[in-house]
Amino acid sequence: MRKSTAAGLVAALTLSLLPAALPAPAEAAPQKVIYVQKLDMPSDWPVKSALRWLDVYTGKSTFRLVKRCPAKRDCVTVQTGKLSGRNVGWASPIRAKTGATHRTSIVVIDPAKAKRLRYSQADRKWLLVHEFGHVHALPHQRKRISVMHPDLPRPPMVLTPAERRHLARR
Ligand SMILES: [Zn+2]
């Protein structure tokens, strides 16, 4: 047996204290965070509350709005653009970066068209919720009550039980 020095004793004590001092090693699977960064969104587009609405539905905190997505993490960029036809919002298919572990996608909003169509603050929020639903791989839904209906949703909006199950699995 080695004679324990004061430093050795402290080290041993620290080690024995470590498991209690640290949070228990992840019992639940680590939650996958999707980072969201705004590129040039006007301030009257409520990105944050749209993300929160979806998170409340999933019961998870999936989305994290940040100034800039950290490298090599799942990231959605929300930006403005000119969209064709009746589209006011659009979400790109989710792309897995080759050879990397993260996925990216883009949500484009056409603020000029929204203005022409007299979108209210609530309309802007539901449009964002809809586009972020696509980011979650939710397809369009024929039920008018669903926020995934292709036309501008009318509050109070819900997601159907099937959509909720889909989100809960993600
Ligand atoms: Zn859509």
Boltz pocket constraint, residues with backbone or C-beta under 6 A from the ligand:
constraints:
  - pocket:
      binder: B
      contacts: [[A, 89], [A, 130], [A, 134], [A, 140], [A, 148], [A, 149], [A, 150]]
      max_distance: 6.0
